[in-house]
Amino acid sequence: MERLNRYQWHILWVAQSVIGVVLCVQLYALSPLYADSALRSRTQVLLQATAAREGWLLSGVSIQSITDDTIRVMYRSYNRGNDSSECFVIDQKSGSLTLCNAS
C-alpha cells in the first residue's frame, strides 16, 4: 500500500494524459463542426431528416467523423436483448445513406 501512495501522483498524471489524448483525438475528428456554423446547421438538418426517414432515434446516432462531403455515423438500435451497432456514411449533398463497408 505504501508503494501505491508513493506513486499516486504519477498514476494521476498518466491517467489525465490518457484522457486528454483521447479527447483531443475526438475533438480533431469533429473539428469541422466547431469551426463552420453553416456545416453544423446542415449536419443537424441532415441527421434529423435521415433519422426520421429511417425510423431511428436520435439518441442512438453518434457522429464518428465529418468532412465537407460525408458524415460517418454509428447507429445503435435499441432492441430487446443485445443492441446492434452499424456504421453508415451519409452524403452531404444528396443525403443518401450507405453502409461504411460499401464505401
C-alpha positions as CSV (number, residue, x, y, z in Angstrom):
1,M,0.0,0.0,0.0
2,E,2.9,2.4,0.7
3,R,4.2,1.8,-2.8
4,L,0.8,2.9,-4.2
5,N,0.9,6.0,-2.0
6,R,4.4,6.8,-3.3
7,Y,3.3,6.7,-6.9
8,Q,-0.2,8.2,-6.7
9,W,0.7,11.4,-8.4
10,H,2.4,9.6,-11.2
11,I,-0.7,7.5,-11.7
12,L,-2.9,10.6,-11.6
13,W,-0.8,12.4,-14.3
14,V,-0.7,9.3,-16.5
15,A,-4.5,8.8,-16.3
16,Q,-5.1,12.5,-17.0
17,S,-2.7,12.4,-20.0
18,V,-4.5,9.4,-21.5
19,I,-7.9,11.0,-21.1
20,G,-6.6,14.2,-22.6
21,V,-5.2,12.4,-25.7
22,V,-8.5,10.5,-26.2
23,L,-10.4,13.8,-26.0
24,C,-8.1,15.6,-28.4
25,V,-8.5,12.8,-31.0
26,Q,-12.3,13.1,-30.8
27,L,-12.1,16.9,-31.0
28,Y,-9.9,16.7,-34.1
29,A,-12.3,14.3,-35.8
30,L,-15.2,16.7,-35.2
31,S,-13.3,20.0,-35.6
32,P,-15.2,20.9,-38.8
33,L,-18.4,21.1,-36.7
34,Y,-16.8,23.5,-34.3
35,A,-15.2,25.7,-37.0
36,D,-18.1,26.1,-39.5
37,S,-21.6,27.1,-38.4
38,A,-23.1,26.5,-41.8
39,L,-21.8,22.9,-41.8
40,R,-23.1,22.5,-38.3
41,S,-26.6,23.5,-39.2
42,R,-26.6,21.5,-42.4
43,T,-25.4,18.4,-40.5
44,Q,-28.1,18.9,-37.9
45,V,-30.9,19.1,-40.5
46,L,-29.4,16.2,-42.5
47,L,-29.2,13.9,-39.4
48,Q,-32.7,14.8,-38.3
49,A,-34.1,14.1,-41.8
50,T,-32.2,10.8,-42.0
51,A,-33.3,9.7,-38.6
52,A,-36.9,10.5,-39.5
53,R,-36.7,8.7,-42.8
54,E,-35.0,5.6,-41.4
55,G,-37.1,5.5,-38.2
56,W,-34.1,6.0,-36.0
57,L,-34.0,7.5,-32.5
58,L,-31.6,10.5,-32.5
59,S,-30.1,9.3,-29.2
60,G,-28.8,6.2,-31.0
61,V,-26.8,8.2,-33.5
62,S,-23.2,9.3,-32.8
63,I,-21.0,11.1,-35.3
64,Q,-17.7,9.4,-35.8
65,S,-16.1,11.8,-38.3
66,I,-17.2,14.6,-40.7
67,T,-15.9,16.1,-43.9
68,D,-17.4,18.6,-46.3
69,D,-18.8,15.7,-48.4
70,T,-19.7,13.0,-45.9
71,I,-20.8,12.3,-42.3
72,R,-19.7,9.0,-40.8
73,V,-22.1,7.9,-38.1
74,M,-22.6,4.9,-35.8
75,Y,-26.2,3.9,-35.2
76,R,-27.1,1.8,-32.2
77,S,-30.6,0.3,-32.4
78,Y,-32.5,-0.1,-29.2
79,N,-34.0,-3.6,-29.2
80,R,-34.7,-6.2,-26.6
81,G,-31.6,-8.1,-25.8
82,N,-28.3,-7.1,-27.5
83,D,-28.2,-3.7,-29.1
84,S,-26.7,-3.9,-32.6
85,S,-24.4,-1.1,-33.9
86,E,-23.9,-0.3,-37.5
87,C,-21.7,2.2,-39.3
88,F,-23.2,4.4,-42.0
89,V,-21.9,7.1,-44.3
90,I,-24.3,10.0,-45.2
91,D,-23.6,12.0,-48.3
92,Q,-23.8,15.8,-47.5
93,K,-25.1,16.7,-51.0
94,S,-27.6,14.0,-51.8
95,G,-28.5,12.8,-48.3
96,S,-28.0,9.2,-49.4
97,L,-27.2,6.6,-46.8
98,T,-24.7,3.8,-47.3
99,L,-23.0,1.2,-45.1
100,C,-19.4,2.0,-44.2
101,N,-18.2,-1.3,-45.8
102,A,-19.9,-0.4,-49.1
103,S,-18.0,3.0,-49.3
